[in-house]
């Protein structure tokens, strides 16, 4: 199985595109190694800028370059990019409408053993709250490549969050359905809908297989676009299945679940169960250990899906 980290897919796609498009510029905050950008920096040093451990400067410099016509990708650990440079993201990027893609690497609990200081469990909520800021969490390296290709074709602000480790692919190389700002229906179903984002999508897909063995038909939706969120697919799921389970590597407040619950409440009320990280410092450990602790795995998702059917 071809397992590649989403951050590596970003570097590969940017390196490929930058060979011919000299307006592409990549910046990082002393994170080229962890961002898999070493090859980019070595091969295209004139299109790479090392800012150092100064995330606020990273974002402001990026906005300045974009105002001069550059297509800018600012890469930094999500835990710092979405907090330390919040004002710069709001004012210099979103409010000023600059062509900057903020890339939060090692997102969620990727830095599991380092604890809460290095977790980015609230970045969907904070970034989505900024007017004119789009938010994306691709599920695998195939979708990540498609997303970066699309972002290279527009000039709007965005925030992309990816994890640290290689992930099992959700899609196949010759079958990668992708439409900008539209969720992907991975599997249709009639009993319950599983809506996931980022690296939780694979677990949701596996959960559907577990449920299928028990005679339960689960619909699986890859909501890689958290803002603008695909309202139509949520409403359709509410009308056609008995309830919805959302799964996210994020706090239970202000992320995918909050948005899905709001959409259904306003349009077609159904049971919505949210699976995410607790409103407390997350335990330290490897990513999978953390996921298993909070039931963010295929078995845990299948268990919650059954609760929807029992309501």
N, C-alpha and C positions, 0 to 999 in steps of 0.2 A: 504494500500500500504506500502511495506517495505522500508521506506526511511532511508538510512544510509549514513553518511558522508564518502567520499572516504578515508579520513585520518583514520577513524575508521576501515575501511576495511583493510588498510595497517597494522595497529596494530594487528588486529585479525589474519591475515595471518602470520605475522612475529612471533607472539606468538605461534601459532600452529606449525610452522616449527622449531622454536628454541627449542622446547621441546626435540627434538631428534638430531638436528644439532647444536652442541655446538660451531661451528665456526662462527655462525651468531652473530654479535655484532651490537647493536643500540646505536647511540650517538645523543644527542640533545643539544641545546644551551639555557638552562633555559626555555624550551618550552614543557616539557612533558605533561602538562595539555592541552595546546592548540593543541598539536599534538595527543592527545588521547593515550599517551604512559604510563600513570600512572600505568595501570594494568601490562604492560610489565615490568616496572621497579620494581614493587612490587614482581612479581612472579619470575623474572629472574634477580636479581640484579647483578649477576656475568657476565651477558651478556649485561649490560647497563652501559653507561658512560655519566655522566652529565658534560659537558664542561663549562657551564655558558655562559654568554652573550659575546661570543668571536667566531664569525662565522669563522674567518680565522683559528683560532686554531682548530675549529671543523673539518674543511676539511683536514687540514694537519695531524692531529692525525688520522683521518679516513684512509688517504692514508698510513700512517705508519703501522696501524693495518692490512690493506689489503696486504701490502708487506710481512707481516708475515704469510699470509695464511688465514686471516679472511675474511668473507663475510660481508661487512660493509654497513650499512644504516645510513646516516647522515641526521638528520631531523631538519629543522629550517624554520622559516617564509620565504617564497619565496622572499619577497621584500628585505631581507637582504642577504639571501644565494646567490642570483644571482647577487649581486652588491658588497657587502663588501668583499666577498671571491672569487671574480672573478679570481684573479691571482692564488690562490691556486687550484681552480677548473681546470684552464688551465694547470698549471705546475705539481702539485702534483697528480692530478687525471687523467686527459686526456693525457697529454704528457708522464707521467710515466706509463700509461696504468694499473692503479690499479683497483681492484675489489671493487669499491665504487659506491653506488647508492645515489645520492644527492636527497633528498626529500624536495621539496619546498611546505610547507603547507600554507593554507590561501592565495592561489595564486590569481592573477588577482586583482579584487576589493573587495575581501572578507572582508577586513578591511575598508569597504566603508566610514564609518563615520570618520575614522582617517586621511583621505586625502592622497595626493600624496606620502608622506614619507613612507606610509605603503602599497601602491599599487605596484604590480609587473606586470606592463603593458608592459615590454620590455624583459622579461626573455627568451621567445622563441628565439628572435633575438640574444641575447647575448650568450646564451648557445649553440644554433645551430651553431654559428660562430666559436666555438672552435673545432679544428680537433680532431677526435676520441671521441667526446662527443655525445651520443644519447639523444634525447629529446622526452618525452612522456607526454601526457595529457589525462588520461582516463576519460571516460564520466560518469560512474556510479560505484557503489560499486562492482557490478558483474564483470565488465571489469577490475577494479582495482585489484581485487583478482587474476584474470587470469594473469595480467601483472606482479604482484609481484612473482607469481609462476614461471613465465618464467625467470625473472631476477635472481631468486635464482639458476637457472640452468646454468647460464653463468658467465663469469668473466670479463665483459667489463664495462667501465665507462658509467654512464647514469645519466640523470636528469629527475625526475618525478615531475610534478606540479599538486597539487590537491587544491580544494577549502576548505572553512572553514565549510560550512553548509551542512546539509543533503540534498540530491538531489533526485528527482524522478527518479526511475530506467528507463533506456532506454531498457534494456534487461530483459528477464525472467529467473528465476532460472534454469529452465530446457532447456533453449535455449540461450546459450551465445557463439555465434560464435567468435573465436579468433585465429588469426595466428600472430605470432611475426613479427613485422615490415611490416605488411600488413593491409591496411585499411579495415574496415568492411562495406559492402553494406547493409544498413538497409532496404532500400526500393528502388525498381527499378522504373524508370520513363523515359519518352521519350521527354518531353518538356524542362525541366530545371534541373540542378543539384545543390543541396545544399550540400556543403562540410563544415563540422564543426568539431571543436575539443573541448575536455574538456566538461565543463558543458553547452556549447552552443549546444551540439548535441541534447539534449531533445527538445530545442526550435525549432531547424531545423526540427525535426521529427513532432512536432506539426504544424509547418508551412505547411508541406507537406499535412497534413490532411485538413487544411483550403483551400489550393489550389485545392485539389481533389474535394471539394464541388463545386468549380467553374469550374470544367472540365479541370483543368491543372494537367498534370502528372509530378510530381517532384521526381527525384531521390535523395536519401539521403545517404551521405557517412560519416561515422565516421572515421576521420583522427586522431586517437589517437597517431599515430607515426609521429611526425613532423620532426624527423631526425633519421633514414633515412625515407624520405617521400615516400609514395607509388606512384611513377610516373605513373605506368601502369594504375591505376584506374582513375587518372586524365586525361590522354590522351584518354582513352576509353570514359570518360564522355564528353570530348570535341568533339569527333567524333560522338557520338550518341545522344547528346542533343543540344539545341540551344544556350546554354550558361551556365555559372557557377556563383553561388553566394557563397562566402566564409564567414564564421561566426566564430569570435574568440573573446575571452575575453583578448584582447591584443592590443597594438598600431597597427595602420594601416601600420606601417613600419616594415619590416623585419620578419614578422611572417608567418602565413598560407597563407594569400593572396599574399604576395610577392613571395612565393615559387610556388604557383599554377599559378600565372601570368607568372612567368619565364618558367615553364614547358610548358604551352600552347603556349607561344610565340615562343619557340624553336622547338616545335613539331607539333602543330595544333592550330593556332591562332583562338580564339573565344572570345566573350565578357566575361569578368570576372569582377564582381562587388564585392568589398571587404567591409564587415561590421566588424567594430571593434571599439576600443576606439579612440577618436580624438587626434590630435597632440597638446594637451593642458592639463593642470591640470584637471583631471576628477572631476565632482561635488562630494560633500560629501553626503552620504546617505546610506540607506540599499541597499544591492546588487540589489534587484529587482527594486528599485527606480532608480538606476544608469542605469541598463539595459533598463528600459522603456524610460528613457530620451534620450538614443541614438538609440532607435529602435531595441535593441538587444533582441527582444521577438518574439513570433510566428507571431504576426500581422505585425511587422516591417519587418521580413524576407520575409513573403509572398508578401508584398508590393514591396520589391526590386526584388524579383523573377519575378514579372510581368514586371518590367522595362527591364529585359533581353529579354523578348518575344516581347517587343515593339520596340526594336532597329532594 
